[in-house]
Amino acid sequence: MAAPLRLRSTLALVTGGGSGIGRAVCARLAEEGALVAVADQNEVGAAETVRGLPRGEPGQEHKAFGVDVSSAQSVGELMARIQAQFSAPPRVCVSCAGITMDEFLLKQTEAAFDKVLQVNLKVGNLGQVSYAASKAGVEGLTKTAAKELARFGIRCNVVLPGFITTPMTDKVPPKVLQKFAGMVPLGRLGDPKEVADVCAFLASEESRYITGASVEVTGGLFL
């Protein structure tokens, strides 16, 4: 017997949907019946994600959009295009957009630090002062939004992935990845689909009493 579609006909926006965890989230939400607006600075990657998604219901098609999440104007234009395309705003939003410009604290340039904050904010790890600061900011921002928006029935939660196999980790030497895997109690790096499963749960009514939560998907790394 097929599992129920928890997000049937729900319009979902996924930023950073052109690759990695974002692409896996798009696929998982589509499997749950959602209509997905895939947004990414790399519009070619977003379009590739759309081509790989299961088809929606008749008359409903997933759509790729280009966006620079560090720009309020670009985000505003994205929302206008989504409204024009689907005649409705998204009911589910998953922010997977993120960049890294790793460098030790004393060598980190102000421009690089600001760019990481603009993308990731608008945990901690050696050499990742800007990345860690931005992600801590995202967590605090989400908890504040959860408190302020709860009265409107809007829930906001944070998913905290550990070491997940993505295009970002493709740049890391294999020996370093093996060391990371050895630090994880479950003994391996995570798969983007394992993060996507948690996002699908939080997007569904099965998590209707969960808001302001931080859910670790780390294989026990930070226990």
C-alpha positions as CSV (number, residue, x, y, z in Angstrom):
1,M,0.0,0.0,0.0
2,A,1.4,3.4,-1.0
3,A,2.3,5.9,1.7
4,P,0.1,8.9,1.9
5,L,1.3,12.1,0.1
6,R,1.8,14.4,3.1
7,L,2.3,17.5,0.9
8,R,-0.2,16.9,-1.9
9,S,-0.6,20.1,-4.0
10,T,1.5,22.2,-1.6
11,L,3.6,24.8,-3.2
12,A,7.1,24.6,-1.8
13,L,10.1,27.0,-2.4
14,V,13.6,25.6,-2.0
15,T,16.5,28.0,-2.3
16,G,19.9,26.4,-3.1
17,G,17.9,23.7,-4.9
18,G,20.4,23.4,-7.8
19,S,22.6,20.8,-6.1
20,G,23.5,18.9,-3.0
21,I,21.2,18.9,0.0
22,G,18.8,21.4,-1.7
23,R,18.4,19.1,-4.7
24,A,17.6,16.1,-2.4
25,V,15.1,18.2,-0.5
26,C,13.4,19.2,-3.8
27,A,13.1,15.5,-4.8
28,R,11.8,14.5,-1.4
29,L,9.1,17.2,-1.3
30,A,8.0,16.3,-4.8
31,E,7.7,12.7,-3.8
32,E,5.4,13.8,-1.1
33,G,3.2,15.5,-3.7
34,A,4.5,19.0,-3.4
35,L,4.7,21.4,-6.4
36,V,8.3,22.7,-6.1
37,A,9.8,26.1,-7.1
38,V,13.5,25.4,-7.3
39,A,15.6,28.5,-6.8
40,D,19.3,28.8,-7.1
41,Q,21.9,31.4,-8.2
42,N,22.9,28.7,-10.7
43,E,19.7,28.6,-12.8
44,V,21.2,25.8,-15.0
45,G,21.5,23.6,-11.9
46,A,18.0,24.5,-10.8
47,A,16.6,23.5,-14.2
48,E,18.6,20.2,-13.9
49,T,16.9,19.5,-10.6
50,V,13.5,20.2,-12.0
51,R,14.1,17.7,-14.9
52,G,14.9,15.0,-12.3
53,L,11.7,15.6,-10.2
54,P,8.7,13.2,-10.3
55,R,5.9,14.7,-12.4
56,G,3.2,16.6,-10.5
57,E,-0.5,16.3,-10.9
58,P,-2.0,17.2,-14.3
59,G,-1.6,20.9,-15.0
60,Q,1.0,21.4,-12.3
61,E,4.6,21.6,-13.2
62,H,7.7,22.2,-11.1
63,K,9.6,25.4,-12.1
64,A,13.2,26.6,-11.9
65,F,14.1,30.2,-10.9
66,G,17.3,32.1,-10.6
67,V,17.9,34.1,-7.4
68,D,20.7,35.8,-5.4
69,V,19.6,35.3,-1.8
70,S,22.0,37.9,-0.6
71,S,20.0,40.5,-2.5
72,A,16.7,41.7,-1.1
73,Q,15.7,43.0,-4.5
74,S,16.4,39.6,-6.1
75,V,14.4,37.8,-3.5
76,G,11.5,40.2,-4.0
77,E,11.6,39.6,-7.7
78,L,11.7,35.8,-7.1
79,M,8.5,36.0,-5.0
80,A,6.8,38.1,-7.6
81,R,7.7,35.5,-10.3
82,I,6.5,32.7,-8.2
83,Q,3.2,34.5,-7.6
84,A,2.8,35.1,-11.3
85,Q,3.7,31.5,-12.2
86,F,1.6,29.7,-9.6
87,S,-1.0,32.4,-8.6
88,A,-0.2,31.7,-5.0
89,P,2.7,32.2,-2.5
90,P,4.6,29.2,-1.3
91,R,3.2,27.4,1.8
92,V,6.5,25.7,2.5
93,C,10.0,27.4,2.3
94,V,13.3,25.5,2.8
95,S,16.4,27.5,2.8
96,C,19.3,25.4,1.6
97,A,21.4,28.2,-0.1
98,G,24.8,28.4,1.4
99,I,28.5,29.1,0.6
100,T,31.8,28.6,2.3
101,M,34.9,30.7,2.0
102,D,37.0,29.0,4.6
103,E,40.0,30.6,6.1
104,F,41.6,30.9,9.5
105,L,40.4,33.8,11.6
106,L,43.5,36.0,11.2
107,K,43.5,35.5,7.4
108,Q,39.8,35.9,6.8
109,T,39.1,39.1,4.7
110,E,36.2,41.3,5.5
111,A,34.8,40.9,2.0
112,A,34.7,37.2,2.2
113,F,33.3,37.2,5.7
114,D,30.5,39.6,4.7
115,K,29.6,37.5,1.6
116,V,29.2,34.3,3.6
117,L,27.0,36.2,6.1
118,Q,24.9,37.7,3.3
119,V,24.2,34.3,1.7
120,N,24.0,32.0,4.8
121,L,22.4,34.3,7.3
122,K,20.0,36.6,5.1
123,V,28.6,24.6,13.8
124,G,31.8,25.8,14.4
125,N,34.8,24.2,12.8
126,L,38.5,24.9,12.4
127,G,39.1,27.4,9.6
128,Q,35.4,28.2,9.3
129,V,34.9,31.4,11.4
130,S,32.6,33.1,8.9
131,Y,30.6,29.9,8.2
132,A,30.2,29.1,11.8
133,A,29.1,32.7,12.7
134,S,26.6,32.7,9.8
135,K,25.0,29.4,10.8
136,A,24.8,30.4,14.4
137,G,23.0,33.5,13.2
138,V,20.6,31.5,11.1
139,E,19.7,29.5,14.2
140,G,19.0,32.6,16.3
141,L,17.1,34.3,13.5
142,T,14.9,31.2,13.1
143,K,14.1,30.9,16.8
144,T,13.1,34.6,16.9
145,A,10.9,34.2,13.8
146,A,9.3,31.1,15.3
147,K,8.2,33.1,18.3
148,E,7.0,36.1,16.3
149,L,5.1,34.2,13.6
150,A,3.5,31.4,15.7
151,R,0.4,33.6,16.1
152,F,-0.2,33.4,12.4
153,G,0.2,29.6,12.3
154,I,3.6,29.8,10.7
155,R,6.2,27.4,12.0
156,C,10.0,27.9,11.7
157,N,12.6,25.2,12.4
158,V,16.3,24.7,11.8
159,V,17.9,21.5,10.4
160,L,21.5,21.2,11.4
161,P,23.3,18.8,9.0
162,G,26.7,17.3,10.0
163,F,29.2,16.1,7.5
164,I,27.0,15.4,4.4
165,T,28.3,14.2,1.1
166,T,27.7,17.1,-1.3
167,P,29.5,19.1,-4.0
168,M,31.1,21.1,-1.2
169,T,32.7,17.9,0.2
170,D,33.9,16.9,-3.3
171,K,36.6,19.6,-2.8
172,V,37.9,18.0,0.4
173,P,40.8,15.5,0.1
174,P,39.7,11.9,0.6
175,K,42.0,11.4,3.6
176,V,40.3,14.4,5.3
177,L,36.9,13.0,4.6
178,Q,37.9,9.7,6.1
179,K,39.0,11.5,9.2
180,F,35.7,13.3,9.4
181,A,33.8,10.0,9.0
182,G,35.9,8.5,11.9
183,M,34.7,11.3,14.1
184,V,31.0,10.4,13.5
185,P,29.6,7.9,16.0
186,L,27.6,6.2,13.2
187,G,30.9,5.8,11.3
188,R,30.1,7.5,8.0
189,L,29.2,10.7,6.3
190,G,25.6,11.5,5.8
191,D,23.6,11.3,2.6
192,P,21.6,14.4,1.4
193,K,18.5,12.2,1.3
194,E,18.8,11.8,5.1
195,V,18.6,15.5,5.5
196,A,15.7,15.8,3.0
197,D,13.7,13.2,5.0
198,V,13.8,15.5,8.1
199,C,12.8,18.5,6.0
200,A,9.8,16.7,4.6
201,F,8.7,15.7,8.1
202,L,9.0,19.3,9.3
203,A,7.1,20.6,6.3
204,S,4.2,18.2,6.9
205,E,1.4,18.4,9.4
206,E,3.0,15.5,11.3
207,S,5.3,18.2,12.9
208,R,2.4,20.6,13.5
209,Y,3.4,21.2,17.2
210,I,7.1,21.7,16.5
211,T,8.4,25.2,16.0
212,G,11.6,27.0,17.0
213,A,13.4,23.6,17.1
214,S,16.9,22.8,16.0
215,V,17.1,19.2,14.6
216,E,20.6,17.7,14.3
217,V,21.2,15.3,11.4
218,T,24.8,14.6,12.3
219,G,25.1,10.8,12.9
220,G,25.7,11.7,16.6
221,L,28.7,13.9,15.8
222,F,27.9,16.6,18.4
223,L,26.6,14.3,21.2
